């Protein structure tokens, strides 16, 4: 008996491997099967989205602060590591009882299924990928656990039997991993073949704007190496949203419902939107999670239809003060009605920097609104506009501790030099950006160490809705450690506040300050 127990302990490592291999099969097969259903039918994606839904604001802000636009990658890595640990634990439980291990897998699969059904764009048919993956995962666990068990049973010829059983177990484990890799490859091939959204985007020719925006004037971009471009290229534009898997929407299947407290409810199709009198507008977008001096901000030329014209057709009823916009993936934003019906160029956008919206930036249609942080206005993949009241409805982030209205705070930052840079003595060139949406920037000042405030060179302004670049030369840079601080004044004469505030609940504030050394 003691010899059998010692032999079983020597082979206990096989059970965690069996658990991990079964998890690989479950998730990769489910992911492959999900390509025939909605993007949210993938159990790992659905679970990650559910975790985001319940993430407190401080933790979300911390994740964005630490990982920036790689926050989703970090979540997927964390989920994968957690899944591997849970799978190993299930494998160890299987060493005690196969029924216990299988029951744990089924219990975890029920949790995954509940996460899938919690997504707004899913139904019971979207459980099929999870069910298929679970069945094959259970089969894999049963097979490998049986091999691991037989390896621990004493035989007449222990050495040869041990070698044979070990070889069978390793081959079985390798086979399950190979099946997972095959499923991953199949998933990629199916996505490429079935990606009608990308194909439609590539084939889409944007109609010309009825009202073209003036080109950036000469002097709108200052030649400062290391500073941000006046127009942010699409591939460099920040992306912060709640979608772990980018929605794949065929424009021919897209529609926008306008309803609620209106005289006339109606539905708009993509072809109808293309036939409207579209306008162009340069607009700087800012994420509410952007820290002082952060890079979650970008400027682009947008093509779309004015939301004030769309809402005028619907005729909002007296008492309405909010438009609740909802994304295809269930995200919602609470936008003050007045900001969508006044003279600002709030757009239902289809184009970005001269091309159709990139998939990750909301293709086929999104909202952009001057003067408001994205979490209350810039809904991507928008499919629903409900005219309502703040007292009656709450948006996605409002229910998680963020302010229900998000006007952008004026801000300025130093783009170059970077913090803790080592620079040569003589002349140091500073460059940066400043923005005060719907008001405009009138002055930017910089202070070296504790010296006097000095006014910088400002780039030519295109509009009050875009940022302005600035430039400053410090011609008497002396050796040693130094600091630089920047602040701005808007067109109304209001000075940017020095008071420091974290992004939660309505955006960061404070003067951007960095340290550097001159050698």
C-alpha positions as CSV (number, residue, x, y, z in Angstrom):
1,X,0.0,0.0,0.0
2,X,2.8,2.5,0.9
3,X,4.6,1.7,-2.3
4,X,1.4,2.4,-4.3
5,X,0.9,5.7,-2.5
6,X,4.5,6.7,-3.2
7,X,4.1,5.8,-6.8
8,X,0.8,7.8,-7.1
9,X,2.5,10.8,-5.6
10,X,5.3,10.6,-8.1
11,X,2.7,10.8,-10.8
12,X,0.5,13.5,-9.3
13,X,2.0,16.2,-11.6
14,X,0.1,14.6,-14.5
15,X,-3.2,15.7,-13.2
16,X,-2.6,19.5,-13.2
17,X,-1.3,19.0,-16.8
18,X,-4.5,17.1,-17.7
19,X,-6.5,20.0,-16.3
20,X,-4.6,22.6,-18.2
21,X,-4.8,20.6,-21.4
22,X,-8.6,20.2,-21.0
23,X,-8.9,24.0,-20.5
24,X,-6.9,24.6,-23.7
25,X,-9.2,22.4,-25.6
26,X,-12.3,24.0,-24.0
27,X,-11.4,27.6,-24.7
28,X,-9.8,27.2,-28.1
29,X,-12.6,25.0,-29.5
30,X,-15.2,27.5,-28.1
31,X,-13.3,30.4,-29.6
32,X,-13.3,28.7,-33.0
33,X,-17.0,27.9,-32.8
34,X,-17.8,31.5,-31.8
35,X,-16.8,32.7,-35.3
36,X,-20.2,31.4,-36.5
37,X,-22.0,33.4,-33.9
38,X,-21.6,36.9,-32.3
39,X,-18.3,38.1,-31.1
40,X,-19.6,38.0,-27.5
41,X,-20.3,34.3,-27.8
42,X,-16.6,33.5,-27.0
43,X,-16.6,32.5,-23.3
44,X,-13.3,34.1,-22.6
45,X,-14.3,37.4,-24.2
46,X,-17.7,37.3,-22.4
47,X,-16.1,36.6,-19.0
48,X,-13.6,39.4,-19.6
49,X,-16.4,41.8,-20.5
50,X,-18.3,40.8,-17.4
51,X,-15.3,41.5,-15.3
52,X,-15.0,45.0,-16.8
53,X,-18.6,45.6,-16.0
54,X,-18.0,45.0,-12.3
55,X,-14.6,46.7,-12.2
56,X,-14.7,49.7,-9.7
57,X,-13.7,53.1,-11.2
58,X,-10.5,53.3,-9.1
59,X,-9.3,49.9,-10.4
60,X,-10.1,50.8,-14.0
61,X,-8.3,54.1,-13.7
62,X,-5.3,52.3,-12.2
63,X,-5.2,49.8,-15.0
64,X,-5.3,52.5,-17.7
65,X,-2.7,54.5,-15.8
66,X,-0.4,51.5,-15.6
67,X,-1.0,49.9,-19.0
68,X,-2.6,52.7,-21.1
69,X,-4.1,51.3,-24.3
70,X,-2.7,47.9,-23.5
71,X,-5.2,47.5,-20.6
72,X,-7.2,44.9,-22.6
73,X,-4.1,42.8,-23.3
74,X,-3.2,42.9,-19.6
75,X,-6.7,41.7,-18.8
76,X,-6.5,38.8,-21.3
77,X,-3.1,37.7,-19.9
78,X,-4.4,37.9,-16.4
79,X,-7.5,35.9,-17.4
80,X,-5.3,33.3,-19.1
81,X,-3.0,32.9,-16.1
82,X,-6.0,32.6,-13.8
83,X,-7.7,30.1,-16.0
84,X,-4.5,28.0,-16.1
85,X,-4.3,28.0,-12.3
86,X,-8.0,27.0,-12.0
87,X,-7.5,24.3,-14.6
88,X,-4.5,22.9,-12.6
89,X,-6.6,22.9,-9.5
90,X,-9.4,21.0,-11.3
91,X,-6.8,18.5,-12.4
92,X,-5.7,18.0,-8.8
93,X,-9.3,17.5,-7.8
94,X,-9.6,14.9,-10.5
95,X,-6.8,12.9,-8.9
96,X,-9.1,12.4,-5.9
97,X,-12.3,11.8,-7.9
98,X,-13.0,12.0,-11.7
99,X,-16.6,12.9,-10.9
100,X,-15.4,15.8,-8.7
101,X,-13.1,17.1,-11.5
102,X,-15.9,16.9,-14.1
103,X,-18.4,18.6,-11.8
104,X,-16.0,21.5,-11.3
105,X,-15.5,21.9,-15.1
106,X,-19.3,21.9,-15.6
107,X,-19.7,24.4,-12.8
108,X,-17.1,26.7,-14.3
109,X,-18.8,26.3,-17.7
110,X,-22.1,27.4,-16.3
111,X,-20.4,30.5,-15.1
112,X,-19.0,31.1,-18.6
113,X,-22.4,30.5,-20.1
114,X,-23.9,33.1,-17.7
115,X,-21.3,35.6,-18.8
116,X,-22.2,35.0,-22.4
117,X,-25.9,35.5,-21.8
118,X,-25.2,38.7,-19.8
119,X,-24.0,40.4,-23.0
120,X,-26.6,42.6,-24.6
121,X,-26.0,41.2,-28.1
122,X,-26.3,37.5,-27.3
123,X,-29.1,34.9,-27.0
124,X,-29.3,31.3,-26.1
125,X,-27.9,30.2,-29.4
126,X,-24.7,31.9,-28.4
127,X,-24.2,29.3,-25.7
128,X,-23.4,26.7,-28.4
129,X,-19.6,27.5,-28.5
130,X,-19.4,27.2,-24.7
131,X,-21.3,23.9,-24.8
132,X,-19.2,22.4,-27.6
133,X,-16.0,23.5,-25.9
134,X,-17.2,22.1,-22.6
135,X,-18.0,18.7,-24.1
136,X,-14.6,18.3,-25.7
137,X,-12.9,19.7,-22.6
138,X,-14.7,17.1,-20.4
139,X,-13.6,14.4,-22.9
140,X,-10.0,15.5,-22.8
141,X,-10.0,15.6,-19.0
142,X,-11.5,12.1,-18.8
143,X,-9.0,10.7,-21.3
144,X,-5.9,12.3,-19.7
145,X,-7.0,11.6,-16.2
146,X,-7.5,8.0,-17.0
147,X,-3.9,7.8,-18.5
148,X,-2.5,9.5,-15.4
149,X,-4.4,7.0,-13.1
150,X,-3.1,4.0,-15.0
151,X,0.4,5.3,-14.7
152,X,0.1,5.1,-10.9
153,X,-1.1,1.5,-10.7
154,X,1.7,-1.0,-9.8
155,X,2.3,-3.7,-12.5
156,X,4.4,-6.9,-12.9
157,X,6.9,-5.0,-15.1
158,X,6.9,-1.6,-13.5
159,X,9.8,-0.1,-15.5
160,X,8.5,-0.9,-19.0
161,X,4.9,-0.1,-18.0
162,X,5.9,3.2,-16.5
163,X,7.7,4.2,-19.7
164,X,4.8,3.2,-21.8
165,X,2.2,4.9,-19.7
166,X,4.3,8.1,-19.5
167,X,4.7,8.0,-23.3
168,X,1.0,7.6,-23.8
169,X,0.2,10.5,-21.4
170,X,2.7,12.8,-23.0
171,X,1.3,11.9,-26.5
172,X,-2.2,12.5,-25.2
173,X,-1.2,15.9,-23.7
174,X,0.7,16.9,-26.9
175,X,-2.3,15.9,-28.9
176,X,-4.7,18.1,-26.9
177,X,-2.3,21.0,-27.2
178,X,-2.0,20.4,-31.0
179,X,-5.8,20.3,-31.2
180,X,-5.9,23.7,-29.4
181,X,-3.3,25.1,-31.8
182,X,-5.3,23.8,-34.8
183,X,-8.4,25.5,-33.3
184,X,-6.5,28.8,-33.0
185,X,-5.4,28.6,-36.6
186,X,-8.9,27.7,-37.7
187,X,-10.3,30.7,-35.8
188,X,-7.9,33.1,-37.5
189,X,-8.8,31.6,-40.9
190,X,-12.5,31.7,-40.3
191,X,-12.3,35.3,-39.0
192,X,-10.4,36.3,-42.2
193,X,-12.9,34.5,-44.4
194,X,-16.0,35.7,-42.5
195,X,-14.9,39.2,-41.7
196,X,-17.6,41.0,-43.8
197,X,-17.1,44.2,-41.7
198,X,-13.5,44.6,-42.8
199,X,-14.4,43.7,-46.4
200,X,-17.2,46.2,-46.4
201,X,-15.0,48.8,-44.9
202,X,-12.3,48.3,-47.6
203,X,-14.9,48.5,-50.3
204,X,-16.6,51.5,-48.9
205,X,-16.1,54.8,-50.8
206,X,-16.9,57.7,-48.6
207,X,-19.3,60.3,-50.1
208,X,-18.0,63.8,-50.4
209,X,-18.8,66.2,-47.7
210,X,-21.6,68.7,-48.4
211,X,-19.7,71.2,-46.1
212,X,-16.0,70.8,-46.3
213,X,-13.8,71.9,-43.4
214,X,-11.0,74.3,-44.1
215,X,-7.5,72.8,-44.3
216,X,-5.2,73.4,-41.3
217,X,-3.7,76.9,-41.9
218,X,0.0,77.4,-42.3
219,X,1.5,77.5,-38.9
220,X,-1.1,75.1,-37.3
221,X,1.8,72.6,-36.9
222,X,5.1,73.7,-35.4
223,X,8.2,71.9,-36.3
224,X,9.2,70.5,-32.9
225,X,10.8,67.0,-33.0
226,X,9.2,64.8,-30.4
227,X,5.9,66.8,-30.2
228,X,2.6,65.4,-31.2
229,X,1.4,65.9,-34.8
230,X,-1.5,68.3,-35.2
231,X,-3.5,65.5,-36.8
232,X,-3.2,62.2,-35.1
233,X,-2.8,59.3,-37.6
234,X,-5.6,56.7,-37.2
235,X,-3.1,54.0,-36.2
236,X,-1.8,56.2,-33.4
237,X,-5.1,57.4,-32.1
238,X,-5.7,56.2,-28.6
239,X,-8.4,53.6,-28.0
240,X,-10.2,53.2,-24.6
241,X,-13.5,51.4,-24.5
242,X,-15.2,48.4,-22.9
243,X,-15.1,46.1,-25.9
244,X,-12.6,43.2,-25.4
245,X,-13.5,41.9,-28.9
246,X,-14.0,44.6,-31.6
247,X,-17.6,44.3,-32.9
248,X,-17.8,43.2,-36.5
249,X,-20.8,45.0,-38.0
250,X,-21.7,44.8,-41.7
251,X,-22.9,48.3,-42.6
252,X,-25.9,46.8,-44.5
253,X,-27.0,45.2,-41.2
254,X,-26.5,48.4,-39.2
255,X,-29.3,50.7,-38.2
256,X,-29.8,53.5,-35.6
257,X,-33.0,53.8,-33.6
258,X,-34.0,57.3,-32.5
259,X,-36.8,57.1,-29.9
260,X,-37.9,58.0,-26.4
261,X,-39.2,61.5,-25.5
262,X,-39.7,62.6,-29.1
263,X,-42.6,63.4,-31.3
264,X,-41.4,61.2,-34.1
265,X,-39.5,57.9,-33.6
266,X,-37.6,56.5,-36.6
267,X,-34.9,54.2,-37.7
268,X,-31.9,55.2,-39.8
269,X,-30.1,52.8,-42.1
270,X,-26.5,53.2,-43.2
271,X,-27.4,53.8,-46.8
272,X,-29.8,56.6,-45.7
273,X,-26.9,58.1,-43.7
274,X,-24.6,58.0,-46.7
275,X,-27.2,60.0,-48.7
276,X,-27.5,62.8,-46.2
277,X,-25.7,66.1,-46.3
278,X,-22.5,65.2,-44.5
279,X,-20.0,67.7,-43.0
280,X,-16.4,67.6,-42.0
281,X,-15.0,68.8,-38.8
282,X,-11.6,68.7,-37.0
283,X,-12.1,67.7,-33.4
284,X,-9.8,66.7,-30.5
285,X,-11.1,63.8,-28.4
286,X,-10.0,63.2,-24.8
287,X,-10.5,60.3,-22.5
288,X,-11.7,61.1,-19.0
289,X,-9.0,58.7,-17.7
290,X,-6.3,60.8,-19.2
291,X,-3.9,61.9,-16.4
292,X,-2.3,65.3,-16.3
293,X,0.3,65.2,-19.1
294,X,-1.1,61.9,-20.5
295,X,-1.5,60.7,-24.1
296,X,-5.1,59.6,-24.1
297,X,-6.0,62.5,-26.4
298,X,-5.9,62.9,-30.2
299,X,-7.0,65.1,-33.0
300,X,-8.6,64.0,-36.2
301,X,-10.8,65.1,-39.1
302,X,-14.2,63.6,-38.9
303,X,-16.9,63.1,-41.5
304,X,-20.5,62.7,-40.5
305,X,-24.0,64.1,-40.1
306,X,-24.8,66.7,-37.5
307,X,-26.7,65.2,-34.6
308,X,-28.7,68.4,-34.1
309,X,-30.2,67.9,-37.5
310,X,-31.0,64.3,-36.7
311,X,-32.6,65.2,-33.4
312,X,-34.5,68.0,-35.1
313,X,-36.3,65.4,-37.2
314,X,-37.2,63.5,-34.1
315,X,-38.4,66.7,-32.3
316,X,-37.6,66.1,-28.6
317,X,-40.4,66.8,-26.1
318,X,-40.3,69.4,-23.4
319,X,-38.6,68.1,-20.2
320,X,-36.0,65.9,-22.1
321,X,-32.5,66.8,-21.1
322,X,-30.4,63.8,-22.0
323,X,-29.7,61.4,-24.9
324,X,-28.7,57.9,-23.9
325,X,-26.6,56.5,-26.7
326,X,-26.1,52.7,-26.7
327,X,-23.4,50.7,-28.5
328,X,-23.8,47.4,-30.2
329,X,-21.8,45.8,-27.4
330,X,-24.1,47.3,-24.7
331,X,-22.1,50.3,-23.6
332,X,-24.1,53.5,-23.0
333,X,-23.3,57.2,-22.6
334,X,-25.3,60.0,-21.1
335,X,-25.0,63.1,-23.3
336,X,-26.7,66.4,-22.3
337,X,-29.3,67.1,-24.9
338,X,-28.3,70.7,-25.2
339,X,-24.8,69.7,-26.4
340,X,-26.3,67.8,-29.3
341,X,-28.7,70.5,-30.3
342,X,-26.7,73.7,-30.0
343,X,-24.3,75.1,-32.7
344,X,-21.3,72.9,-32.0
345,X,-20.5,70.2,-34.6
346,X,-21.6,67.1,-32.8
347,X,-21.5,64.4,-35.4
348,X,-22.8,60.9,-36.2
349,X,-19.5,60.1,-37.8
350,X,-18.6,57.6,-40.5
351,X,-15.2,58.8,-41.5
352,X,-11.9,59.6,-39.8
353,X,-9.0,61.3,-41.4
354,X,-10.2,60.8,-44.9
355,X,-11.1,57.1,-44.7
356,X,-14.0,55.0,-43.2
357,X,-13.8,54.6,-39.5
358,X,-11.3,51.9,-38.4
359,X,-13.1,48.9,-36.9
360,X,-11.6,49.6,-33.5
361,X,-12.7,53.2,-33.6
362,X,-16.4,52.4,-34.2
363,X,-17.0,51.3,-37.8
364,X,-19.5,51.7,-39.3
365,X,-20.9,54.6,-37.2
366,X,-19.9,56.4,-33.9
367,X,-20.5,59.7,-32.2
368,X,-18.1,62.6,-31.6
369,X,-19.1,65.6,-29.6
370,X,-16.9,68.7,-28.9
371,X,-16.4,69.7,-25.3
372,X,-17.3,66.4,-23.7
373,X,-15.1,63.5,-22.5
374,X,-15.6,60.3,-24.5
375,X,-17.3,58.3,-21.8
376,X,-20.4,60.6,-22.0
377,X,-20.4,61.3,-25.7
378,X,-18.1,59.3,-28.1
379,X,-20.1,56.1,-28.3
380,X,-18.6,53.7,-30.8
381,X,-20.6,51.2,-32.9
382,X,-23.7,53.3,-31.9
383,X,-27.1,51.6,-32.6
384,X,-29.6,53.4,-30.4
385,X,-30.3,57.0,-29.3
386,X,-33.0,57.4,-26.6
387,X,-34.1,61.0,-25.8
388,X,-34.8,60.9,-22.1
389,X,-33.9,62.6,-18.7
390,X,-31.0,62.3,-16.4
391,X,-33.4,61.6,-13.5
392,X,-34.8,58.6,-15.4
393,X,-31.8,56.9,-16.9
394,X,-28.2,56.3,-16.0
395,X,-25.3,55.4,-18.4
396,X,-22.7,52.7,-18.2
397,X,-20.0,54.6,-16.3
398,X,-22.4,56.7,-14.3
399,X,-23.6,53.6,-12.5
400,X,-20.0,52.9,-11.6
401,X,-19.2,56.2,-9.8
402,X,-18.3,58.6,-12.7
403,X,-20.0,61.9,-13.1
404,X,-23.1,61.8,-15.3
405,X,-22.0,64.9,-17.2
406,X,-18.4,65.1,-18.5
407,X,-17.3,68.5,-19.8
408,X,-13.6,68.5,-20.8
409,X,-11.3,70.5,-18.5
410,X,-8.8,72.8,-20.1
411,X,-5.4,71.3,-20.1
412,X,-1.8,71.7,-21.3
413,X,1.1,69.3,-21.5
414,X,4.8,69.1,-22.3
415,X,5.4,66.6,-25.1
416,X,9.2,67.1,-25.4
417,X,11.6,66.7,-23.7
418,X,10.4,63.7,-21.9
419,X,10.6,63.3,-18.1
420,X,14.1,62.6,-16.8
421,X,15.7,63.3,-20.2
422,X,19.4,64.1,-20.2
423,X,20.0,67.1,-22.5
424,X,23.1,69.0,-23.7
425,X,23.8,72.5,-22.3
426,X,23.1,75.6,-24.2
427,X,19.6,75.5,-25.8
428,X,16.7,73.3,-24.9
429,X,13.6,73.3,-27.1
430,X,10.3,72.6,-25.4
431,X,7.1,71.6,-27.4
432,X,3.6,70.6,-26.4
433,X,-0.1,70.9,-26.8
434,X,-2.9,72.7,-25.1
435,X,-6.7,72.5,-25.4
436,X,-9.8,74.3,-24.2
437,X,-12.7,72.9,-26.2
438,X,-15.5,75.2,-27.3
439,X,-13.6,78.1,-25.9
440,X,-10.1,78.1,-27.4
441,X,-6.6,78.6,-26.2
442,X,-5.3,82.2,-25.9
443,X,-2.0,81.8,-24.0
444,X,0.4,79.1,-22.8
445,X,3.1,79.8,-20.3
446,X,6.1,77.8,-19.1
447,X,8.2,78.1,-16.0
448,X,11.7,76.7,-15.6
449,X,12.5,75.6,-12.1
450,X,11.0,78.3,-9.8
451,X,11.7,81.2,-12.2
452,X,9.1,83.6,-13.8
453,X,6.3,82.5,-16.1
454,X,7.3,83.0,-19.7
455,X,4.8,83.1,-22.6
456,X,5.5,80.5,-25.4
457,X,5.0,80.6,-29.2
458,X,1.5,79.3,-30.1
459,X,0.6,77.6,-33.3
460,X,-2.1,79.1,-35.5
461,X,-5.6,78.1,-34.3
462,X,-7.8,76.1,-36.6
463,X,-10.9,76.1,-34.4
464,X,-11.8,76.2,-30.7
465,X,-12.5,72.4,-30.9
466,X,-8.9,71.4,-31.6
467,X,-5.8,71.5,-29.6
468,X,-3.0,74.0,-30.3
469,X,0.7,73.2,-30.4
470,X,3.2,75.4,-28.6
471,X,7.0,75.9,-28.7
472,X,9.6,77.5,-26.4
473,X,13.4,77.8,-26.5
474,X,15.4,78.0,-23.3
475,X,18.6,79.4,-24.6
476,X,20.5,79.6,-21.4
477,X,20.2,76.0,-20.2
478,X,22.8,75.4,-17.5
479,X,24.1,72.1,-16.2
480,X,22.2,70.4,-13.4
481,X,18.8,69.1,-12.5
482,X,15.8,71.2,-13.6
483,X,12.1,71.2,-13.8
484,X,9.6,72.7,-16.3
485,X,5.9,73.5,-15.6
486,X,3.3,74.5,-18.1
487,X,-0.1,76.2,-17.8
488,X,-2.6,77.8,-20.2
489,X,-5.3,80.5,-20.3
490,X,-8.4,80.1,-22.4
491,X,-10.1,82.7,-24.7
492,X,-12.3,83.9,-21.8
493,X,-9.2,84.8,-19.7
494,X,-9.7,81.8,-17.4
495,X,-6.4,80.3,-16.1
496,X,-6.0,76.6,-16.0
497,X,-6.4,75.4,-12.4
498,X,-3.3,74.4,-10.4
499,X,-5.5,72.2,-8.1
500,X,-4.6,68.6,-8.6
501,X,-7.5,66.1,-9.2
502,X,-7.5,62.5,-10.2
503,X,-9.4,61.3,-13.3
504,X,-12.3,59.9,-11.1
505,X,-15.0,61.1,-11.2
506,X,-14.9,63.8,-13.9
507,X,-11.4,64.2,-15.2
508,X,-7.9,65.1,-14.0
509,X,-6.7,68.6,-13.4
510,X,-3.4,70.3,-12.4
511,X,-0.3,71.8,-14.1
512,X,1.9,69.4,-16.0
513,X,5.4,69.4,-14.5
514,X,8.4,67.3,-15.5
515,X,12.1,67.0,-14.4
516,X,15.1,66.7,-16.6
517,X,18.9,67.2,-16.4
518,X,21.3,69.3,-18.5
519,X,24.8,68.0,-18.8
